[in-house]
């Protein structure tokens, strides 16, 4: 329990520091439990156009986590801000298909490219099709367990 409180306190401090420069910004936060936050962040930045890593803070050698792991990182995917961390605590929860990232694709080519890249090592939950609410839609879980809805109107 004390480890969880220490992790929460560390993350609160980082969020409060960042809030002074970006007050009101809502950011999707991804908690990774396999020390693969950096791999996932780099993967997403390479998959989505106009994307970049904004800031990385790492655990030090005296921290409870593996030295060099991501304490908190911020990155941008085509204008949308995300944050992530490597949790040194194994939580009983992980990502859920009930919460996903909605992507409005500019073209069918972009949608097919994103589906191909995001499904590498992952699962296609709903294959590319017209489901009535969208001209063309797909739902995919990537290799990190994060869910993406790819929409084309």
C-alpha positions as CSV (number, residue, x, y, z in Angstrom):
1,X,0.0,0.0,0.0
2,X,2.8,2.4,0.9
3,X,4.4,1.8,-2.6
4,X,1.1,2.8,-4.3
5,X,0.9,6.0,-2.2
6,X,4.5,6.8,-3.1
7,X,3.8,6.3,-6.8
8,X,0.6,8.4,-6.6
9,X,2.4,11.2,-4.8
10,X,5.2,11.2,-7.4
11,X,2.7,11.4,-10.3
12,X,0.6,14.1,-8.5
13,X,3.7,16.3,-8.1
14,X,4.6,15.9,-11.8
15,X,1.0,16.7,-12.9
16,X,0.8,19.7,-10.6
17,X,4.1,21.0,-12.1
18,X,2.8,20.6,-15.6
19,X,-0.6,22.1,-14.8
20,X,1.0,25.5,-14.2
21,X,1.9,25.6,-17.9
22,X,-1.0,23.8,-19.4
23,X,-3.9,24.6,-17.1
24,X,-7.2,22.9,-18.2
25,X,-5.5,20.5,-20.7
26,X,-7.1,17.1,-20.6
27,X,-4.6,14.4,-21.4
28,X,-5.0,10.6,-21.9
29,X,-2.7,8.8,-19.5
30,X,-1.5,5.3,-20.2
31,X,-0.1,3.2,-17.3
32,X,2.2,0.4,-18.5
33,X,3.0,-2.5,-16.2
34,X,5.6,-4.4,-18.2
35,X,8.3,-1.6,-18.4
36,X,7.3,-1.0,-22.0
37,X,6.0,2.6,-21.8
38,X,8.9,4.0,-23.9
39,X,8.5,1.2,-26.5
40,X,4.8,2.0,-26.8
41,X,5.3,5.7,-26.9
42,X,7.9,5.4,-29.7
43,X,5.7,3.0,-31.6
44,X,2.7,5.4,-31.5
45,X,4.8,8.4,-32.5
46,X,6.0,6.4,-35.5
47,X,2.5,5.2,-36.5
48,X,0.7,8.5,-36.4
49,X,1.7,11.5,-38.6
50,X,2.5,14.9,-37.0
51,X,3.5,13.2,-33.7
52,X,6.4,13.8,-31.3
53,X,7.7,13.2,-27.8
54,X,7.4,16.3,-25.7
55,X,9.0,15.3,-22.4
56,X,10.5,12.3,-20.6
57,X,11.3,11.9,-16.9
58,X,12.9,8.7,-15.7
59,X,13.2,6.9,-12.5
60,X,16.6,7.2,-10.9
61,X,18.8,4.6,-9.3
62,X,17.4,5.1,-5.8
63,X,13.8,4.8,-6.9
64,X,11.5,1.8,-6.3
65,X,11.3,1.2,-10.1
66,X,13.9,0.0,-12.5
67,X,16.5,2.7,-13.1
68,X,15.8,4.5,-16.4
69,X,12.1,3.4,-16.6
70,X,9.6,6.1,-17.5
71,X,8.3,8.0,-14.4
72,X,6.3,10.2,-16.7
73,X,6.5,11.1,-20.4
74,X,4.3,13.3,-22.5
75,X,3.9,12.9,-26.2
76,X,1.6,14.2,-28.9
77,X,-0.2,12.1,-31.6
78,X,-1.4,14.3,-34.5
79,X,-2.3,17.2,-32.1
80,X,-3.7,15.1,-29.2
81,X,-1.7,15.0,-26.0
82,X,-0.9,11.7,-24.2
83,X,1.1,10.9,-21.1
84,X,2.5,7.5,-20.0
85,X,4.5,5.8,-17.2
86,X,6.0,2.5,-16.2
87,X,4.3,1.4,-13.0
88,X,6.6,-0.6,-10.8
89,X,3.6,-1.9,-9.0
90,X,1.7,-4.7,-10.6
91,X,-1.9,-3.6,-10.5
92,X,-4.9,-5.9,-10.7
93,X,-6.2,-3.9,-13.7
94,X,-4.9,-3.1,-17.2
95,X,-6.3,-1.4,-20.2
96,X,-10.0,-2.1,-21.0
97,X,-11.9,-2.2,-24.4
98,X,-14.5,0.0,-22.7
99,X,-12.1,2.9,-23.0
100,X,-10.4,3.5,-26.3
101,X,-8.9,6.1,-28.6
102,X,-11.1,7.4,-31.4
103,X,-9.3,8.3,-34.6
104,X,-11.0,10.1,-37.4
105,X,-9.1,9.1,-40.5
106,X,-8.7,11.5,-43.4
107,X,-8.8,8.7,-46.0
108,X,-9.4,5.0,-46.5
109,X,-5.7,4.6,-47.2
110,X,-4.8,6.2,-43.9
111,X,-7.3,4.0,-42.1
112,X,-6.0,0.8,-43.7
113,X,-2.4,1.8,-42.8
114,X,-3.3,2.5,-39.2
115,X,-5.2,-0.7,-38.9
116,X,-2.3,-2.7,-40.3
117,X,0.2,-1.1,-38.0
118,X,-1.9,-1.1,-34.8
119,X,-3.0,-4.7,-35.3
120,X,0.6,-6.0,-35.6
121,X,0.9,-8.3,-32.6
122,X,-2.5,-7.2,-31.5
123,X,-6.1,-8.1,-32.2
124,X,-8.7,-6.8,-34.6
125,X,-11.9,-6.6,-32.4
126,X,-14.1,-5.4,-35.3
127,X,-12.8,-5.8,-38.8
128,X,-12.9,-2.9,-41.3
129,X,-16.6,-2.6,-42.4
130,X,-19.7,-0.4,-42.6
131,X,-21.5,-0.9,-39.2
132,X,-24.2,1.7,-39.9
133,X,-22.8,4.4,-37.7
134,X,-19.8,5.0,-39.9
135,X,-19.0,4.6,-43.6
136,X,-15.9,2.5,-42.7
137,X,-14.9,1.5,-39.2
138,X,-12.5,-0.8,-37.4
139,X,-11.7,-1.5,-33.7
140,X,-8.3,-2.8,-32.8
141,X,-6.3,-3.7,-29.6
142,X,-2.6,-3.1,-30.2
143,X,0.3,-5.2,-28.9
144,X,0.4,-3.1,-25.7
145,X,-3.2,-3.8,-24.9
146,X,-4.4,-0.2,-25.8
147,X,-7.6,0.0,-27.8
148,X,-8.2,2.2,-31.0
149,X,-11.4,2.9,-32.9
150,X,-10.6,3.9,-36.5
151,X,-13.4,5.8,-38.2
152,X,-14.0,7.1,-41.7
153,X,-17.1,9.1,-42.3
